[in-house]
């Protein structure tokens, strides 16, 4: 078996022996190579020694909790992380994702669901990698992921509000086309509220500032006098 044929390696960080063994069995059947870690203090060293393709990370662990571990992982690695926990409060869910988790599964769950979610994350990563390669080949510095409401400009993540994301996506979908303010308004708000042209101008100003911060001296939003705006690189 060549290196390219080797199964994807997944660390199961879970202190419940029956659950971790069950997950390992299902992952093995699905064609993955699983390693079980039961103590939170083992994870960082294990990842540094043998970088896995994904980490299934329980929130409540002996030694160190999952959020602390995920935060440290993100300081040196982009390894995909799926958080697993019995704590379903919304604040935990949001915090788990904000610190860099790629997905979040609540107990109790079906092992088949875990396998499906793992494959979904891998598919998304492959798609993003393919899209980024295509953008680099065509000289497009902007990458947009509508599923996660995230965007990058020149490889730098953009911290966008939902309205700013929709504004950027609308113009990017028809790159080079001029959009009137009225047309942009129709795409910015899902509740069809009444806003003025000045509101659009304010959002464009904020979006420009964030693009400029990501790529100083390179701002792709152009103003077309008396008409509106367009995106060009």
N, C-alpha and C positions, 0 to 999 in steps of 0.2 A: 504493500500500500504506500503510495507516495504521500508527500506532505499535503498536496492539494486534495487527496482522497480521504484524509483523516477526518473523523467525525468532529463536529463542532463541540467544544468543551464547555460545559456549564457547571458553575459552582452553585450548589444548593446550600445556602446558609440558613439553617433551621435547627432548633434545639429539640424538637419533638421527634424522637427516633422513628416511630412508626410512620409519621408523615414524610419525613425526609427519605426513608427507605422506599416508600410507595412512589414518591416522585421520581426517585432514581430509577426504579424499575420501569416506569412509564417512559421516561426520557430514553432509557436504553432501548426499549422496544421501538421508539420513534427514530432511532438512529443517532442519538446524541451520546456523548461521553460525559457522565456525571461524576462529580466529586462532592462529598458531603462535608460541611464544616459546621460544627455545633456550637462553637464559642466565637463571639464577636471579635475577640482579641486576635484570632487567627487570620482574619480575612485579609487585611492589608498586606501582610507579609506573604500570604499565599498568592495573592494577585501579582505582587511584584516579582515573585519567583517564577510563576507559571501563569502568564496572562490568559484568562479564559475568554471565550467568545461571548459569554453572558453570565450575569450573576442574578440568581433568584435570592432575594434578600428579605428575611423576616424582620419585622420592625422591632419586636421584643426579643432580645437575646441576652444571654449571660455575658458579662464582661464589657460589652459595648452595644449600644442600641443601633438599629439599622439606619436611622437618620444620620447619626454621627459618622457611621461607616460610609454611607453614600456620599456625604459631603467631602470626606477625605479622598474617596475614590475619584471624585470629579476634579480634585486638585492636581491629578497627574494622569488620568486616563479617561477615555471616552467609551469604555466598555459598557455595553447596554446593561441596564439594571431594571429588573421588575421587582417592585416592593410587594411583599406578602404580609398581611396582618389581619388580626381579628378586630382591630380598632377601626371603626367605620366612620368616626366623626369627620365632618367635612374639613375641619382644620388640619387633621392628620393627612387627609387625602391631598389637600392643596400643598401642604408643606413637603410631602413626599415627592410630588412632581416638581415643585419649585427648586429643590436642591439638586435636580438633575436626573430623577428616575424617568425611565422611558415608558413605564406602565405601572399599574397598581391593581392588585388582585386581593379581594377580601375573603377571609375564611368565613364559613366553610366553602370549599370549591371542589369542582371535579378535576382530577388530574388531567383528564382529556382537555378541559378548558385551559389549563396551564400550558399544555403542549401547543394548543391552537394559538394562544397569545404569544408564546415564544416565536412561533413561526411567523406570526403577523409582524412582530417587531423586526425580525430578520428581513422580511420582505420589504418593510418600509425603509430600512437602512440601505438595502441593495438599490431600491428605487432612488433614494436620495443621492447615493453615490453615483449612480448612472446619470441622474439629472445634472449633478454638479460637473461631471466629466463632460457632458454635452455642452453645458454653459461655458466651460473653460475653452472647449474646442471652437465655439462660435464667438468667443469674446464677450459673453454676457456675464457681467459681474453680479447680477442679482439672482438669488435663489429664494423661491417662495414655496412654502409647504402649507396648503390650505387645510390639511387634516389637523395640524398642530398649531395653526395660526402663528407660524414663525417665519422669519425672513432673515436673510443674510445679504450684506452688500460688501463686495470685495472680501468675502470670507468672514466678515465681522457680524455677529448677531445684532439685530436691531430690536430695541425695546419699544415695541409699538403698542398703542392702544388698539382695541378692536376696530374703531373707526379709521385710524391711520392705516391699519392692515388692509381693510377693504378698499381704501383710497388707492394705496399702492398696487394692490392686486388688480383693481379695475384698469388702471393705466397700463400695467404690465401685460395684461391679457391681450391688449391691442397696442403693442409697442410701436411708438412713432405716430399713433393716431391722436388727433386733437380732440379733447373732451371739453364740452361746455360745462359751466358750473351747474346748470340744471341737470345735465346727465349724471354728473358726479354725485349730486345730492340724492338722486334716485337710488344710487348704489351704496350710500354711506350708512343709512339708517334703516334697520329692519322694521321699525315701528311706524315708518312713514310720517314722522313728525315734520312740522313746518319749520324750515330753517332759511336763513338768508345767504346770499352770495358771500357775505363777509365771513360767515361761519366756515364755508369751504376754504376761503383764503387763509383763515386761521389754522385749519388743519394742514393745509399745504405748507404753510410756514413752519409748523412744528415738524412735519415730515422731512422737509428740506434740512432743518437743523440736525436731525438724527442721521440723515444720509451724509451730510457734510462731516459729522463727527466720525463716521465710519470710514470715510475716504476724503480727507481734507483736500479741497480744491477740485473735487469731482462731484458735481451735483447734477443728476440727470433730469430733474424736473424743469421744463421750460415753460415760461409764460408766453402765451400768444395774445397779444394786445386785442382787447375787445371780443375775444372768443373764449379762452379758457386755458387749459394746460395740456401738455403732452410729456411723455417719458421717452427719452432717447439717450443712447450711450455713445 
